[in-house]
Amino acid sequence: MTSDRVGDFITRLVNASAIGKRAVELPYAKHLEAIARKLSALGFVGSVSVQGEAPKKALAVELLYAPSGEPKIRGVKRLSKPGRRLYAPHTEAHRVAGGTGARLFSTSKGILADAEARRDRAGGEALFEIW
């Protein structure tokens, strides 16, 4: 068991896309499902589905690739960690990679991307940047 579920989640996505896997199966958590669905809405991953029953639920995430074969997820930087939580107001929701990436926030309004956090004026825990 890992103490950093979000860090483990994004590391598995990056590693699986780097070796060309089409899908990855992860341990289930509601928080991770919300993050995966936000990444799907942003176009970094494909479909997200929950498999199995209560004690052995799993989260299946389809990975996306460009027509040239390059993965849509080019890089990830973990911001808030279990030993050092990083909270930021909506004014610090900067663009990532010139607008081609996103910074995800865990807010009272749910998981939000940087543009949504600025629009809704919602700050929170800055989880990670993805581009």
CNS distance restraints for C-alpha pairs under 8 A (distance, minus, plus):
assign (resid   2 and name CA) (resid   8 and name CA) 7.37 0.50 0.50
assign (resid   3 and name CA) (resid  82 and name CA) 7.47 0.50 0.50
assign (resid   4 and name CA) (resid   8 and name CA) 6.16 0.50 0.50
assign (resid   4 and name CA) (resid  81 and name CA) 7.29 0.50 0.50
assign (resid   4 and name CA) (resid  82 and name CA) 6.37 0.50 0.50
assign (resid   5 and name CA) (resid   9 and name CA) 5.99 0.50 0.50
assign (resid   5 and name CA) (resid  32 and name CA) 7.83 0.50 0.50
assign (resid   6 and name CA) (resid  10 and name CA) 6.28 0.50 0.50
assign (resid   6 and name CA) (resid  32 and name CA) 6.87 0.50 0.50
assign (resid   6 and name CA) (resid 127 and name CA) 7.86 0.50 0.50
assign (resid   7 and name CA) (resid  11 and name CA) 6.07 0.50 0.50
assign (resid   7 and name CA) (resid  78 and name CA) 6.69 0.50 0.50
assign (resid   7 and name CA) (resid  81 and name CA) 7.83 0.50 0.50
assign (resid   8 and name CA) (resid  12 and name CA) 6.10 0.50 0.50
assign (resid   9 and name CA) (resid  13 and name CA) 6.40 0.50 0.50
assign (resid   9 and name CA) (resid  26 and name CA) 7.22 0.50 0.50
assign (resid   9 and name CA) (resid  32 and name CA) 7.46 0.50 0.50
assign (resid  10 and name CA) (resid  14 and name CA) 6.18 0.50 0.50
assign (resid  10 and name CA) (resid  76 and name CA) 7.32 0.50 0.50
assign (resid  11 and name CA) (resid  15 and name CA) 6.04 0.50 0.50
assign (resid  12 and name CA) (resid  16 and name CA) 5.92 0.50 0.50
assign (resid  12 and name CA) (resid  24 and name CA) 7.73 0.50 0.50
assign (resid  13 and name CA) (resid  17 and name CA) 6.13 0.50 0.50
assign (resid  13 and name CA) (resid  24 and name CA) 7.11 0.50 0.50
assign (resid  13 and name CA) (resid  63 and name CA) 7.80 0.50 0.50
assign (resid  14 and name CA) (resid  18 and name CA) 6.07 0.50 0.50
assign (resid  14 and name CA) (resid  73 and name CA) 6.58 0.50 0.50
assign (resid  14 and name CA) (resid  74 and name CA) 7.69 0.50 0.50
assign (resid  14 and name CA) (resid  75 and name CA) 7.11 0.50 0.50
assign (resid  14 and name CA) (resid  76 and name CA) 7.53 0.50 0.50
assign (resid  15 and name CA) (resid  19 and name CA) 6.56 0.50 0.50
assign (resid  16 and name CA) (resid  20 and name CA) 6.38 0.50 0.50
assign (resid  16 and name CA) (resid  21 and name CA) 5.38 0.50 0.50
assign (resid  16 and name CA) (resid  23 and name CA) 7.74 0.50 0.50
assign (resid  16 and name CA) (resid  24 and name CA) 6.78 0.50 0.50
assign (resid  17 and name CA) (resid  21 and name CA) 5.69 0.50 0.50
assign (resid  17 and name CA) (resid  22 and name CA) 7.56 0.50 0.50
assign (resid  17 and name CA) (resid  63 and name CA) 6.57 0.50 0.50
assign (resid  17 and name CA) (resid  71 and name CA) 5.83 0.50 0.50
assign (resid  17 and name CA) (resid  73 and name CA) 7.20 0.50 0.50
assign (resid  18 and name CA) (resid  71 and name CA) 6.96 0.50 0.50
assign (resid  20 and name CA) (resid  71 and name CA) 7.68 0.50 0.50
assign (resid  21 and name CA) (resid  63 and name CA) 7.28 0.50 0.50
assign (resid  22 and name CA) (resid  62 and name CA) 6.01 0.50 0.50
assign (resid  22 and name CA) (resid  63 and name CA) 5.38 0.50 0.50
assign (resid  22 and name CA) (resid  64 and name CA) 7.40 0.50 0.50
assign (resid  23 and name CA) (resid  60 and name CA) 6.93 0.50 0.50
assign (resid  23 and name CA) (resid  61 and name CA) 5.56 0.50 0.50
assign (resid  23 and name CA) (resid  62 and name CA) 4.23 0.50 0.50
assign (resid  23 and name CA) (resid  63 and name CA) 5.35 0.50 0.50
assign (resid  24 and name CA) (resid  60 and name CA) 5.85 0.50 0.50
assign (resid  24 and name CA) (resid  61 and name CA) 5.40 0.50 0.50
assign (resid  24 and name CA) (resid  62 and name CA) 6.52 0.50 0.50
assign (resid  24 and name CA) (resid  63 and name CA) 7.46 0.50 0.50
assign (resid  25 and name CA) (resid  58 and name CA) 6.44 0.50 0.50
assign (resid  25 and name CA) (resid  59 and name CA) 5.60 0.50 0.50
assign (resid  25 and name CA) (resid  60 and name CA) 4.47 0.50 0.50
assign (resid  25 and name CA) (resid  61 and name CA) 6.36 0.50 0.50
assign (resid  26 and name CA) (resid  58 and name CA) 5.64 0.50 0.50
assign (resid  26 and name CA) (resid  59 and name CA) 5.02 0.50 0.50
assign (resid  26 and name CA) (resid  60 and name CA) 6.37 0.50 0.50
assign (resid  26 and name CA) (resid  61 and name CA) 7.92 0.50 0.50
assign (resid  27 and name CA) (resid  57 and name CA) 6.84 0.50 0.50
assign (resid  27 and name CA) (resid  58 and name CA) 4.87 0.50 0.50
assign (resid  27 and name CA) (resid  59 and name CA) 5.99 0.50 0.50
assign (resid  28 and name CA) (resid  32 and name CA) 6.94 0.50 0.50
assign (resid  28 and name CA) (resid  33 and name CA) 7.18 0.50 0.50
assign (resid  28 and name CA) (resid  50 and name CA) 7.57 0.50 0.50
assign (resid  28 and name CA) (resid  57 and name CA) 5.53 0.50 0.50
assign (resid  28 and name CA) (resid  58 and name CA) 4.64 0.50 0.50
assign (resid  28 and name CA) (resid  59 and name CA) 5.11 0.50 0.50
assign (resid  29 and name CA) (resid  33 and name CA) 6.22 0.50 0.50
assign (resid  30 and name CA) (resid  34 and name CA) 6.26 0.50 0.50
assign (resid  31 and name CA) (resid  35 and name CA) 6.37 0.50 0.50
assign (resid  32 and name CA) (resid  36 and name CA) 6.03 0.50 0.50
assign (resid  33 and name CA) (resid  37 and name CA) 6.09 0.50 0.50
assign (resid  33 and name CA) (resid  48 and name CA) 7.81 0.50 0.50
assign (resid  33 and name CA) (resid  59 and name CA) 7.06 0.50 0.50
assign (resid  34 and name CA) (resid  38 and name CA) 6.23 0.50 0.50
assign (resid  34 and name CA) (resid 110 and name CA) 7.92 0.50 0.50
assign (resid  34 and name CA) (resid 111 and name CA) 6.55 0.50 0.50
assign (resid  35 and name CA) (resid  39 and name CA) 6.20 0.50 0.50
assign (resid  35 and name CA) (resid 111 and name CA) 6.41 0.50 0.50
assign (resid  36 and name CA) (resid  40 and name CA) 6.13 0.50 0.50
assign (resid  36 and name CA) (resid  45 and name CA) 7.66 0.50 0.50
assign (resid  36 and name CA) (resid  48 and name CA) 6.68 0.50 0.50
assign (resid  36 and name CA) (resid  61 and name CA) 7.41 0.50 0.50
assign (resid  37 and name CA) (resid  41 and name CA) 6.20 0.50 0.50
assign (resid  37 and name CA) (resid  48 and name CA) 6.41 0.50 0.50
assign (resid  38 and name CA) (resid  42 and name CA) 6.21 0.50 0.50
assign (resid  38 and name CA) (resid 111 and name CA) 7.07 0.50 0.50
assign (resid  38 and name CA) (resid 112 and name CA) 7.46 0.50 0.50
assign (resid  38 and name CA) (resid 113 and name CA) 7.73 0.50 0.50
assign (resid  39 and name CA) (resid  43 and name CA) 6.24 0.50 0.50
assign (resid  39 and name CA) (resid  44 and name CA) 5.39 0.50 0.50
assign (resid  39 and name CA) (resid  45 and name CA) 5.89 0.50 0.50
assign (resid  40 and name CA) (resid  44 and name CA) 5.80 0.50 0.50
assign (resid  40 and name CA) (resid  45 and name CA) 4.73 0.50 0.50
assign (resid  40 and name CA) (resid  46 and name CA) 5.39 0.50 0.50
assign (resid  40 and name CA) (resid  47 and name CA) 6.55 0.50 0.50
assign (resid  40 and name CA) (resid  48 and name CA) 7.30 0.50 0.50
assign (resid  43 and name CA) (resid  72 and name CA) 7.90 0.50 0.50
assign (resid  44 and name CA) (resid  63 and name CA) 7.60 0.50 0.50
assign (resid  44 and name CA) (resid  64 and name CA) 6.62 0.50 0.50
assign (resid  44 and name CA) (resid  72 and name CA) 5.52 0.50 0.50
assign (resid  44 and name CA) (resid  73 and name CA) 5.94 0.50 0.50
assign (resid  45 and name CA) (resid  61 and name CA) 7.06 0.50 0.50
assign (resid  45 and name CA) (resid  62 and name CA) 6.01 0.50 0.50
assign (resid  45 and name CA) (resid  63 and name CA) 4.85 0.50 0.50
assign (resid  45 and name CA) (resid  64 and name CA) 5.27 0.50 0.50
assign (resid  45 and name CA) (resid  72 and name CA) 7.45 0.50 0.50
assign (resid  45 and name CA) (resid  73 and name CA) 7.95 0.50 0.50
assign (resid  46 and name CA) (resid  61 and name CA) 6.84 0.50 0.50
assign (resid  46 and name CA) (resid  62 and name CA) 4.83 0.50 0.50
assign (resid  46 and name CA) (resid  63 and name CA) 5.62 0.50 0.50
assign (resid  46 and name CA) (resid  64 and name CA) 5.79 0.50 0.50
assign (resid  47 and name CA) (resid  61 and name CA) 6.06 0.50 0.50
assign (resid  47 and name CA) (resid  62 and name CA) 5.37 0.50 0.50
assign (resid  48 and name CA) (resid  59 and name CA) 7.14 0.50 0.50
assign (resid  48 and name CA) (resid  60 and name CA) 5.80 0.50 0.50
assign (resid  48 and name CA) (resid  61 and name CA) 4.72 0.50 0.50
assign (resid  48 and name CA) (resid  62 and name CA) 6.53 0.50 0.50
assign (resid  49 and name CA) (resid  59 and name CA) 5.93 0.50 0.50
assign (resid  49 and name CA) (resid  60 and name CA) 5.23 0.50 0.50
assign (resid  49 and name CA) (resid  61 and name CA) 6.67 0.50 0.50
assign (resid  50 and name CA) (resid  57 and name CA) 6.86 0.50 0.50
assign (resid  50 and name CA) (resid  58 and name CA) 5.81 0.50 0.50
assign (resid  50 and name CA) (resid  59 and name CA) 4.76 0.50 0.50
assign (resid  50 and name CA) (resid  60 and name CA) 6.19 0.50 0.50
assign (resid  51 and name CA) (resid  57 and name CA) 5.69 0.50 0.50
assign (resid  51 and name CA) (resid  58 and name CA) 5.14 0.50 0.50
assign (resid  51 and name CA) (resid  59 and name CA) 6.22 0.50 0.50
assign (resid  51 and name CA) (resid  60 and name CA) 6.98 0.50 0.50
assign (resid  52 and name CA) (resid  56 and name CA) 6.03 0.50 0.50
assign (resid  52 and name CA) (resid  57 and name CA) 4.65 0.50 0.50
assign (resid  52 and name CA) (resid  58 and name CA) 6.29 0.50 0.50
assign (resid  53 and name CA) (resid  57 and name CA) 5.27 0.50 0.50
assign (resid  63 and name CA) (resid  71 and name CA) 7.83 0.50 0.50
assign (resid  63 and name CA) (resid  72 and name CA) 7.95 0.50 0.50
assign (resid  64 and name CA) (resid  71 and name CA) 6.24 0.50 0.50
assign (resid  64 and name CA) (resid  72 and name CA) 5.76 0.50 0.50
assign (resid  65 and name CA) (resid  69 and name CA) 5.59 0.50 0.50
assign (resid  65 and name CA) (resid  70 and name CA) 5.48 0.50 0.50
assign (resid  65 and name CA) (resid  71 and name CA) 4.27 0.50 0.50
assign (resid  65 and name CA) (resid  72 and name CA) 5.19 0.50 0.50
assign (resid  66 and name CA) (resid  70 and name CA) 5.30 0.50 0.50
assign (resid  66 and name CA) (resid  71 and name CA) 6.13 0.50 0.50
assign (resid  66 and name CA) (resid  72 and name CA) 6.26 0.50 0.50
assign (resid  73 and name CA) (resid 130 and name CA) 7.11 0.50 0.50
assign (resid  73 and name CA) (resid 131 and name CA) 6.07 0.50 0.50
assign (resid  74 and name CA) (resid 130 and name CA) 7.72 0.50 0.50
assign (resid  74 and name CA) (resid 131 and name CA) 5.68 0.50 0.50
assign (resid  75 and name CA) (resid 130 and name CA) 5.86 0.50 0.50
assign (resid  75 and name CA) (resid 131 and name CA) 5.43 0.50 0.50
assign (resid  76 and name CA) (resid 128 and name CA) 6.97 0.50 0.50
assign (resid  76 and name CA) (resid 129 and name CA) 5.61 0.50 0.50
assign (resid  76 and name CA) (resid 130 and name CA) 4.46 0.50 0.50
assign (resid  76 and name CA) (resid 131 and name CA) 6.49 0.50 0.50
assign (resid  77 and name CA) (resid 128 and name CA) 5.56 0.50 0.50
assign (resid  77 and name CA) (resid 129 and name CA) 5.15 0.50 0.50
assign (resid  77 and name CA) (resid 130 and name CA) 6.55 0.50 0.50
assign (resid  78 and name CA) (resid 127 and name CA) 6.43 0.50 0.50
assign (resid  78 and name CA) (resid 128 and name CA) 4.36 0.50 0.50
assign (resid  78 and name CA) (resid 129 and name CA) 6.53 0.50 0.50
assign (resid  79 and name CA) (resid  86 and name CA) 6.76 0.50 0.50
assign (resid  79 and name CA) (resid 126 and name CA) 6.22 0.50 0.50
assign (resid  79 and name CA) (resid 127 and name CA) 5.53 0.50 0.50
assign (resid  79 and name CA) (resid 128 and name CA) 4.90 0.50 0.50
assign (resid  79 and name CA) (resid 129 and name CA) 7.26 0.50 0.50
assign (resid  80 and name CA) (resid  84 and name CA) 6.19 0.50 0.50
assign (resid  80 and name CA) (resid  85 and name CA) 4.67 0.50 0.50
assign (resid  80 and name CA) (resid  86 and name CA) 4.71 0.50 0.50
assign (resid  80 and name CA) (resid  87 and name CA) 7.73 0.50 0.50
assign (resid  80 and name CA) (resid 125 and name CA) 6.95 0.50 0.50
assign (resid  80 and name CA) (resid 126 and name CA) 5.90 0.50 0.50
assign (resid  80 and name CA) (resid 127 and name CA) 5.16 0.50 0.50
assign (resid  80 and name CA) (resid 128 and name CA) 6.92 0.50 0.50
assign (resid  81 and name CA) (resid  85 and name CA) 5.43 0.50 0.50
assign (resid  81 and name CA) (resid  86 and name CA) 7.52 0.50 0.50
assign (resid  81 and name CA) (resid 127 and name CA) 7.91 0.50 0.50
assign (resid  85 and name CA) (resid 125 and name CA) 7.16 0.50 0.50
assign (resid  86 and name CA) (resid 125 and name CA) 5.72 0.50 0.50
assign (resid  86 and name CA) (resid 126 and name CA) 5.88 0.50 0.50
assign (resid  86 and name CA) (resid 127 and name CA) 7.82 0.50 0.50
assign (resid  87 and name CA) (resid 123 and name CA) 7.51 0.50 0.50
assign (resid  87 and name CA) (resid 124 and name CA) 5.33 0.50 0.50
assign (resid  87 and name CA) (resid 125 and name CA) 4.25 0.50 0.50
assign (resid  87 and name CA) (resid 126 and name CA) 5.77 0.50 0.50
assign (resid  88 and name CA) (resid  92 and name CA) 6.11 0.50 0.50
assign (resid  88 and name CA) (resid  93 and name CA) 7.63 0.50 0.50
assign (resid  88 and name CA) (resid 123 and name CA) 5.66 0.50 0.50
assign (resid  88 and name CA) (resid 124 and name CA) 5.61 0.50 0.50
assign (resid  88 and name CA) (resid 125 and name CA) 6.26 0.50 0.50
assign (resid  88 and name CA) (resid 126 and name CA) 6.34 0.50 0.50
assign (resid  89 and name CA) (resid  93 and name CA) 7.31 0.50 0.50
assign (resid  89 and name CA) (resid 122 and name CA) 6.90 0.50 0.50
assign (resid  89 and name CA) (resid 123 and name CA) 4.08 0.50 0.50
assign (resid  89 and name CA) (resid 124 and name CA) 6.40 0.50 0.50
assign (resid  90 and name CA) (resid 117 and name CA) 5.65 0.50 0.50
assign (resid  90 and name CA) (resid 118 and name CA) 5.23 0.50 0.50
assign (resid  90 and name CA) (resid 121 and name CA) 5.39 0.50 0.50
assign (resid  90 and name CA) (resid 122 and name CA) 5.29 0.50 0.50
assign (resid  90 and name CA) (resid 123 and name CA) 4.42 0.50 0.50
assign (resid  90 and name CA) (resid 124 and name CA) 7.79 0.50 0.50
assign (resid  91 and name CA) (resid 118 and name CA) 6.69 0.50 0.50
assign (resid  91 and name CA) (resid 121 and name CA) 7.91 0.50 0.50
assign (resid  91 and name CA) (resid 123 and name CA) 7.93 0.50 0.50
assign (resid  93 and name CA) (resid 103 and name CA) 7.11 0.50 0.50
assign (resid  93 and name CA) (resid 114 and name CA) 4.93 0.50 0.50
assign (resid  93 and name CA) (resid 115 and name CA) 7.27 0.50 0.50
assign (resid  93 and name CA) (resid 117 and name CA) 6.74 0.50 0.50
assign (resid  93 and name CA) (resid 118 and name CA) 6.36 0.50 0.50
assign (resid  94 and name CA) (resid 103 and name CA) 7.63 0.50 0.50
assign (resid  94 and name CA) (resid 114 and name CA) 6.53 0.50 0.50
assign (resid  95 and name CA) (resid  99 and name CA) 5.25 0.50 0.50
assign (resid  95 and name CA) (resid 101 and name CA) 7.27 0.50 0.50
assign (resid  95 and name CA) (resid 102 and name CA) 6.69 0.50 0.50
assign (resid  95 and name CA) (resid 103 and name CA) 7.45 0.50 0.50
assign (resid  95 and name CA) (resid 114 and name CA) 6.82 0.50 0.50
assign (resid  95 and name CA) (resid 115 and name CA) 7.67 0.50 0.50
assign (resid  96 and name CA) (resid 100 and name CA) 6.59 0.50 0.50
assign (resid  96 and name CA) (resid 101 and name CA) 4.77 0.50 0.50
assign (resid  96 and name CA) (resid 102 and name CA) 5.35 0.50 0.50
assign (resid  96 and name CA) (resid 103 and name CA) 6.60 0.50 0.50
assign (resid  96 and name CA) (resid 129 and name CA) 7.04 0.50 0.50
assign (resid  96 and name CA) (resid 130 and name CA) 7.61 0.50 0.50
assign (resid  96 and name CA) (resid 131 and name CA) 7.02 0.50 0.50
assign (resid  97 and name CA) (resid 101 and name CA) 5.35 0.50 0.50
assign (resid  97 and name CA) (resid 102 and name CA) 7.95 0.50 0.50
assign (resid  97 and name CA) (resid 131 and name CA) 6.46 0.50 0.50
assign (resid 100 and name CA) (resid 131 and name CA) 6.27 0.50 0.50
assign (resid 101 and name CA) (resid 129 and name CA) 7.21 0.50 0.50
assign (resid 101 and name CA) (resid 130 and name CA) 5.43 0.50 0.50
assign (resid 101 and name CA) (resid 131 and name CA) 3.86 0.50 0.50
assign (resid 102 and name CA) (resid 113 and name CA) 6.06 0.50 0.50
assign (resid 102 and name CA) (resid 114 and name CA) 6.06 0.50 0.50
assign (resid 102 and name CA) (resid 129 and name CA) 5.68 0.50 0.50
assign (resid 102 and name CA) (resid 130 and name CA) 5.42 0.50 0.50
assign (resid 102 and name CA) (resid 131 and name CA) 6.39 0.50 0.50
assign (resid 103 and name CA) (resid 113 and name CA) 5.63 0.50 0.50
assign (resid 103 and name CA) (resid 114 and name CA) 5.15 0.50 0.50
assign (resid 103 and name CA) (resid 126 and name CA) 7.16 0.50 0.50
assign (resid 103 and name CA) (resid 127 and name CA) 7.41 0.50 0.50
assign (resid 103 and name CA) (resid 128 and name CA) 5.76 0.50 0.50
assign (resid 103 and name CA) (resid 129 and name CA) 4.25 0.50 0.50
assign (resid 103 and name CA) (resid 130 and name CA) 6.38 0.50 0.50
assign (resid 104 and name CA) (resid 111 and name CA) 6.77 0.50 0.50
assign (resid 104 and name CA) (resid 112 and name CA) 5.70 0.50 0.50
assign (resid 104 and name CA) (resid 113 and name CA) 4.58 0.50 0.50
assign (resid 104 and name CA) (resid 114 and name CA) 6.15 0.50 0.50
assign (resid 104 and name CA) (resid 126 and name CA) 6.11 0.50 0.50
assign (resid 104 and name CA) (resid 127 and name CA) 5.59 0.50 0.50
assign (resid 104 and name CA) (resid 128 and name CA) 5.71 0.50 0.50
assign (resid 104 and name CA) (resid 129 and name CA) 6.40 0.50 0.50
assign (resid 105 and name CA) (resid 111 and name CA) 5.66 0.50 0.50
assign (resid 105 and name CA) (resid 112 and name CA) 5.20 0.50 0.50
assign (resid 105 and name CA) (resid 113 and name CA) 6.19 0.50 0.50
assign (resid 105 and name CA) (resid 114 and name CA) 7.15 0.50 0.50
assign (resid 105 and name CA) (resid 117 and name CA) 7.52 0.50 0.50
assign (resid 105 and name CA) (resid 123 and name CA) 7.30 0.50 0.50
assign (resid 105 and name CA) (resid 124 and name CA) 5.85 0.50 0.50
assign (resid 105 and name CA) (resid 125 and name CA) 5.39 0.50 0.50
assign (resid 105 and name CA) (resid 126 and name CA) 4.56 0.50 0.50
assign (resid 105 and name CA) (resid 127 and name CA) 5.53 0.50 0.50
assign (resid 105 and name CA) (resid 128 and name CA) 7.68 0.50 0.50
assign (resid 106 and name CA) (resid 110 and name CA) 5.93 0.50 0.50
assign (resid 106 and name CA) (resid 111 and name CA) 4.66 0.50 0.50
assign (resid 106 and name CA) (resid 112 and name CA) 6.48 0.50 0.50
assign (resid 106 and name CA) (resid 124 and name CA) 5.54 0.50 0.50
assign (resid 106 and name CA) (resid 125 and name CA) 5.11 0.50 0.50
assign (resid 106 and name CA) (resid 126 and name CA) 6.59 0.50 0.50
assign (resid 106 and name CA) (resid 127 and name CA) 6.74 0.50 0.50
assign (resid 107 and name CA) (resid 111 and name CA) 6.04 0.50 0.50
assign (resid 107 and name CA) (resid 112 and name CA) 7.00 0.50 0.50
assign (resid 107 and name CA) (resid 122 and name CA) 6.70 0.50 0.50
assign (resid 107 and name CA) (resid 123 and name CA) 6.21 0.50 0.50
assign (resid 107 and name CA) (resid 124 and name CA) 4.60 0.50 0.50
assign (resid 107 and name CA) (resid 125 and name CA) 6.61 0.50 0.50
assign (resid 108 and name CA) (resid 122 and name CA) 7.88 0.50 0.50
assign (resid 108 and name CA) (resid 124 and name CA) 7.43 0.50 0.50
assign (resid 109 and name CA) (resid 122 and name CA) 7.61 0.50 0.50
assign (resid 112 and name CA) (resid 116 and name CA) 5.79 0.50 0.50
assign (resid 112 and name CA) (resid 117 and name CA) 5.88 0.50 0.50
assign (resid 113 and name CA) (resid 117 and name CA) 6.15 0.50 0.50
assign (resid 114 and name CA) (resid 118 and name CA) 6.28 0.50 0.50
assign (resid 115 and name CA) (resid 119 and name CA) 6.19 0.50 0.50
assign (resid 116 and name CA) (resid 120 and name CA) 5.90 0.50 0.50
assign (resid 117 and name CA) (resid 121 and name CA) 5.54 0.50 0.50
assign (resid 117 and name CA) (resid 122 and name CA) 4.94 0.50 0.50
assign (resid 117 and name CA) (resid 123 and name CA) 6.44 0.50 0.50
assign (resid 118 and name CA) (resid 122 and name CA) 6.74 0.50 0.50
